[in-house]
Amino acid sequence: MEPNVRWDFRELLEPMLGHAGYILAQGEGLRPFGARVASGGQVAMIDVAPDSTGLNPLIIDSLYATFRLEARAGTIRACGVCWDARVPAEDGSGLTDAVAIGLEHRDAQPTVVVCTYARDGDEIHFHEPISGLGTRHVFGDILFC
């Protein structure tokens, strides 16, 4: 991964995990939200449905649609969408709570980062993130059927 892409992904990932931890610590369901890196390097968080709770695919679609328009206009170079996830536990005991963040960059392959967490009273402790190849939603040639 190129240094500029790694930098942009880190600039997205850190505040997104922080915001996810804040929402989860409030005891609310994690509603999807996003963030973007503008062409000039400014980072902004995007919350299209601040009053909703839980996973709503329409919120995720709305975030990706917003980012696609901005990408086509050339105003962003990277973006991320965060949502609540359930993933297999490392010990094989079933499913566990996690935060998933899909990261995209105009100059790189998309990446998905999954970070399980533990709740300790009012605090959220994230475990080591796991990353893999993500799905392209924003940059490049996207076909709509």
MOCORZI-V196384 format. One line per field, one symbol per residue. psi: psi as a letter, one per 20 degrees, with the letter a starting at -180 (. if undefined). burial: # if it has 24 or more other C-alpha atoms within 12 Angstrom, else .. Layout:
BEGIN
psi->???
burial->???
END
This chain:
BEGIN
psi->pqhhggggghhggghghgggggghhijrqoqqrrqqorhiipppqpnimiirqrpohhggggghgghgghghijiqiqrqpprqrpqpqhjjjbqqqrppoopqqhjrqqqppporrqpndjqpoqrpqpqrpapphgqaoppp.
burial->....#..##########.###.##....##########....######.....#....##..##.###..#....##########...........##########.##########......###.........####......
END
